[in-house]
């Protein structure tokens, strides 16, 4: 479905809710439908905004690089051996 079709379904659900004539179980289902459509439409907006943002920014060509970690092992502090660990009974 495209955005227009989803908007049309949302308007239909809103019209059903606006009448106030729906039984409670149907009202709940229309509310869930509307909330789901709101989430889908918001997701579509976020994806299109991200896609347009990525198209506007040029690729920098940066890559992952390895970092040397030699000599960093002695920085970690050890727990004292003298203190016993208390376990729950």
NUBADREN-459014 format. One record per residue: x, y, z negated of N, C-alpha, C in turn; chain; residue in one letter. Coordinates in steps of 0.2 Angstrom, whole numbers. Example, Ala and Ser with C-alpha at 12.3 -4.5 7.8 and 13.67 -1.06 7.14 Angstrom:
((66 -28 -39) (62 -22 -39) (66 -16 -39) 'A' 'A'),
((64 -11 -35) (68 -5 -36) (64 0 -39) 'A' 'S'),
END
This chain:
((4 -6 0) (0 0 0) (4 6 0) 'A' 'X'),
((2 11 3) (6 17 3) (3 22 -2) 'A' 'X'),
((6 28 -3) (4 33 -8) (-3 35 -7) 'A' 'X'),
((-5 36 -1) (-12 39 0) (-17 34 -2) 'A' 'X'),
((-16 27 -1) (-21 22 -3) (-21 21 -10) 'A' 'X'),
((-15 22 -13) (-15 22 -21) (-18 27 -24) 'A' 'X'),
((-18 33 -21) (-21 39 -23) (-29 38 -23) 'A' 'X'),
((-31 35 -17) (-38 34 -16) (-41 29 -21) 'A' 'X'),
((-37 24 -23) (-40 19 -28) (-40 23 -35) 'A' 'X'),
((-35 27 -36) (-35 31 -43) (-41 35 -43) 'A' 'X'),
((-42 39 -38) (-48 43 -38) (-55 39 -39) 'A' 'X'),
((-55 33 -36) (-61 29 -36) (-62 27 -44) 'A' 'X'),
((-56 25 -47) (-56 23 -54) (-58 29 -58) 'A' 'X'),
((-56 35 -57) (-58 41 -61) (-65 42 -60) 'A' 'X'),
((-68 41 -54) (-75 43 -53) (-79 38 -57) 'A' 'X'),
((-77 31 -57) (-80 26 -61) (-80 28 -69) 'A' 'X'),
((-75 31 -71) (-74 33 -78) (-78 39 -80) 'A' 'X'),
((-79 43 -75) (-82 50 -76) (-89 49 -77) 'A' 'X'),
((-92 44 -74) (-100 43 -74) (-102 41 -82) 'A' 'X'),
((-97 38 -85) (-99 36 -92) (-104 30 -92) 'A' 'X'),
((-106 27 -87) (-111 22 -87) (-108 15 -87) 'A' 'X'),
((-102 14 -87) (-98 8 -87) (-99 4 -93) 'A' 'X'),
((-99 -2 -94) (-99 -6 -100) (-92 -5 -103) 'A' 'X'),
((-91 -6 -109) (-85 -5 -113) (-79 -10 -109) 'A' 'X'),
((-81 -16 -107) (-76 -20 -105) (-74 -18 -98) 'A' 'X'),
((-78 -15 -94) (-76 -12 -87) (-72 -5 -88) 'A' 'X'),
((-75 -1 -93) (-71 5 -94) (-64 4 -96) 'A' 'X'),
((-63 -2 -100) (-56 -3 -102) (-52 -5 -96) 'A' 'X'),
((-55 -9 -91) (-51 -12 -85) (-50 -6 -81) 'A' 'X'),
((-54 -1 -80) (-53 5 -76) (-47 9 -79) 'A' 'X'),
((-47 10 -85) (-42 13 -89) (-35 10 -87) 'A' 'X'),
((-35 3 -88) (-29 0 -86) (-27 1 -79) 'A' 'X'),
((-31 1 -75) (-30 2 -68) (-27 9 -67) 'A' 'X'),
((-30 14 -70) (-28 20 -69) (-21 21 -72) 'A' 'X'),
((-19 18 -77) (-13 19 -80) (-8 15 -76) 'A' 'X'),
((-9 10 -73) (-5 6 -69) (-3 10 -63) 'A' 'X'),
((-9 13 -60) (-7 17 -54) (-3 23 -55) 'A' 'X'),
((-4 26 -61) (0 32 -63) (7 30 -64) 'A' 'X'),
((9 24 -66) (15 21 -67) (19 20 -60) 'A' 'X'),
((15 17 -56) (17 15 -49) (19 22 -45) 'A' 'X'),
((14 27 -46) (15 33 -42) (21 37 -45) 'A' 'X'),
((22 37 -51) (28 40 -54) (34 36 -52) 'A' 'X'),
((34 30 -52) (40 26 -49) (41 28 -42) 'A' 'X'),
((36 28 -38) (37 30 -31) (41 37 -31) 'A' 'X'),
((38 42 -35) (41 49 -35) (48 48 -37) 'A' 'X'),
((50 44 -42) (57 44 -45) (61 41 -39) 'A' 'X'),
((59 36 -36) (63 33 -31) (64 38 -25) 'A' 'X'),
((59 41 -23) (60 46 -17) (64 52 -19) 'A' 'X'),
((64 54 -26) (68 59 -28) (76 57 -28) 'A' 'X'),
((77 51 -31) (83 48 -31) (86 47 -24) 'A' 'X'),
((82 45 -19) (85 43 -13) (86 50 -9) 'A' 'X'),
((82 55 -10) (84 62 -7) (90 65 -10) 'A' 'X'),
((91 64 -17) (97 66 -20) (103 63 -18) 'A' 'X'),
((103 56 -17) (109 52 -14) (111 54 -7) 'A' 'X'),
((106 56 -3) (107 58 4) (110 65 4) 'A' 'X'),
((109 69 -1) (111 76 -1) (119 76 -3) 'A' 'X'),
((121 71 -8) (127 71 -10) (132 67 -6) 'A' 'X'),
((138 70 -4) (142 66 0) (146 60 -5) 'A' 'X'),
((147 55 -2) (151 49 -5) (158 52 -7) 'A' 'X'),
((160 51 -13) (166 54 -15) (172 49 -14) 'A' 'X'),
((170 43 -13) (175 38 -11) (179 35 -17) 'A' 'X'),
((176 36 -23) (180 34 -29) (179 27 -30) 'A' 'X'),
((184 23 -33) (183 16 -34) (185 15 -41) 'A' 'X'),
((183 9 -43) (185 6 -50) (193 6 -50) 'A' 'X'),
((195 7 -56) (203 6 -57) (204 2 -63) 'A' 'X'),
((209 -1 -64) (211 -5 -70) (214 -1 -75) 'A' 'X'),
((213 -2 -81) (216 2 -86) (220 -2 -91) 'A' 'X'),
((226 0 -92) (231 -4 -96) (229 -4 -103) 'A' 'X'),
((229 -10 -107) (227 -10 -114) (232 -13 -118) 'A' 'X'),
((239 -13 -116) (244 -15 -120) (246 -11 -126) 'A' 'X'),
((247 -15 -132) (248 -11 -138) (242 -8 -142) 'A' 'X'),
((236 -10 -140) (230 -7 -143) (228 -12 -148) 'A' 'X'),
((230 -18 -148) (228 -24 -152) (229 -22 -160) 'A' 'X'),
((234 -19 -161) (236 -18 -168) (232 -12 -171) 'A' 'X'),
((228 -8 -168) (224 -3 -170) (218 -5 -175) 'A' 'X'),
((215 -11 -173) (209 -14 -176) (211 -15 -183) 'A' 'X'),
((207 -13 -188) (208 -14 -195) (205 -21 -197) 'A' 'X'),
((209 -25 -201) (206 -31 -203) (202 -31 -210) 'A' 'X'),
((198 -35 -211) (194 -35 -217) (199 -38 -222) 'A' 'X'),
((198 -36 -229) (202 -38 -234) (200 -46 -235) 'A' 'X'),
((205 -50 -237) (203 -57 -238) (201 -58 -245) 'A' 'X'),
((203 -54 -249) (201 -55 -256) (194 -54 -258) 'A' 'X'),
((190 -51 -254) (183 -50 -256) (179 -56 -253) 'A' 'X'),
((175 -60 -257) (171 -65 -255) (165 -62 -251) 'A' 'X'),
((162 -66 -246) (156 -64 -243) (150 -67 -247) 'A' 'X'),
((146 -62 -248) (140 -64 -252) (134 -67 -247) 'A' 'X'),
((132 -73 -248) (127 -75 -244) (120 -75 -248) 'A' 'X'),
((114 -75 -244) (108 -75 -248) (107 -82 -250) 'A' 'X'),
((103 -82 -256) (102 -89 -259) (95 -92 -255) 'A' 'X'),
END
